[in-house]
Amino acid sequence: MSFDDGRDGRFMQRALALARRGAFRDEVPVGAVWVSDDVGIAAGLNYKEYRPDPTAHAEMEALRRAARKRNSWRLGGTLYVTLEPCPMCVGALVSARIRRLVFGAADPKFGACGSLLDLPGIPRLNHRVTVAGGLMAEASSRLLRDFFKQRRQKGNPERWPSPVEGV
């Protein structure tokens, strides 16, 4: 799938800004922005450390906000995420009836949109999410690499495993 450079780039920039805000809060820097023409925008960043909550991924936060905004769990729209979603998040995207997913960096260790698994590609699912990966991948990867490099320099690297290979 191809990208709409203007629209897709604009919303991925917003997701990157959220990811940077997450890094400032010592959260793994992932940002997500949900967009629907009829309802607007809902955004999220990681809150796993802050809450603590293993489900507080950026995608899940954006979906929760979008559901409140739409007043429905059937969201449609497009979700922009700086890192390829994990299996939990892809399951939520399918359940929420997201039409399109655009992500930045691939996640070879936990990505569920083609890197490790391809959950959206399972033909028996009741809903199909169209996936486009690689938009602003270098900026997303750089943000993650810098975050984990800084964590390793501070110590306790086991607590902060890198989701991006070679980091």
PyMOL commands that set and color helices and strands:
alter all, ss='L'
color gray80, all
select helices_A, chain A and resi 5-24+58-70+87-95+119-121+137-154+157-159
alter helices_A, ss='H'
color red, helices_A
select strands_A, chain A and resi 31-36+40-45+78-83+100-105+130-133
alter strands_A, ss='S'
color yellow, strands_A
deselect
rebuild
show_as cartoon
